């Protein structure tokens, strides 16, 4: 059985969502502040239910996660981080705006 890798994203502690592997989703902050952050977790979703059933589904350490800042839907800047040992990642101090989060 092929399992799906999922990314759980929190945007400036305002919105959350699940992103299936290989897909992207736009995330924006509703804060008036000029900066925000995007944090999340990446794991191997063995049963495909979209819920992190830890410890049965391991976190993915050292996995690349990309945040592309969008300008009218067009990517203008891409940042990359690696997940920590526990599968978490963070893009701190991002300029306010819309970002596409992806794993490829």
C-alpha positions in Angstrom: 0.0 0.0 0.0 1.3 3.4 -0.9 0.9 5.9 1.9 0.6 9.7 1.5 2.9 12.2 3.2 0.9 15.1 4.7 1.9 18.6 5.8 0.0 20.3 8.6 0.3 24.1 8.3 -0.5 27.0 10.7 -0.3 30.5 9.3 0.5 33.1 12.0 -1.6 31.0 14.4 -4.7 32.1 12.4 -5.5 29.3 10.0 -4.7 25.6 9.7 -5.1 23.1 7.0 -3.8 19.7 5.7 -1.9 19.7 2.4 -1.6 16.3 0.6 1.9 15.5 -0.8 2.7 17.1 -4.1 -0.2 19.5 -3.9 0.0 23.2 -3.0 -2.4 25.5 -1.2 -2.4 29.2 -0.8 -2.2 30.4 2.8 -2.5 34.0 3.9 -2.5 35.8 7.2 -5.3 38.1 8.2 -3.1 40.0 10.6 -2.4 43.7 10.0 1.2 43.3 11.2 3.8 43.4 8.5 5.3 40.0 9.4 4.0 36.6 10.2 5.2 33.0 10.3 4.2 29.6 8.9 4.8 26.5 11.0 3.8 22.9 10.5 4.6 19.2 10.7 5.3 16.6 8.0 4.6 12.9 8.5 4.0 9.7 6.7 0.2 9.1 6.6 0.2 5.3 6.4 -3.6 4.9 6.5 -4.4 8.0 4.4 -6.9 9.5 6.9 -5.3 12.9 7.1 -4.7 12.6 10.9 -1.3 12.1 12.5 -1.7 8.8 14.3 1.6 9.1 16.2 3.6 6.9 16.9 2.3 4.5 14.3 2.9 7.2 11.6 6.5 8.5 11.8 7.5 12.2 11.4 9.6 12.9 8.4 12.9 14.4 9.5 15.1 16.3 7.0 12.3 16.7 4.5 12.4 19.8 2.3 9.4 22.2 2.6 9.0 25.2 0.3 7.2 28.5 0.8 6.7 30.5 -2.3 5.5 34.1 -1.9 2.8 34.9 -4.5 2.2 38.1 -6.3 -1.2 38.0 -8.1 -0.8 34.2 -8.2 2.7 34.1 -9.6 5.6 32.9 -7.5 8.1 35.7 -6.8 10.3 34.3 -4.1 10.8 30.8 -2.7 12.2 29.8 0.7 13.3 26.3 1.8 13.5 24.8 5.2 14.2 21.2 6.4 12.0 19.5 8.9 13.4 18.8 12.4 13.8 15.4 13.9 10.1 15.6 15.1 8.9 16.5 11.6 8.2 20.2 12.5 9.2 23.1 10.3 9.0 26.9 10.6 9.3 29.9 8.2 9.7 32.7 10.7 9.4 36.4 10.1 7.7 36.3 6.7 6.5 39.5 5.1 2.7 39.7 5.2 1.3 38.1 2.0 0.1 35.0 0.3 2.3 31.9 0.2 2.1 28.5 -1.5 3.4 25.7 0.7 4.7 22.6 -1.1 7.1 19.7 -0.6 8.4 19.5 -4.2 
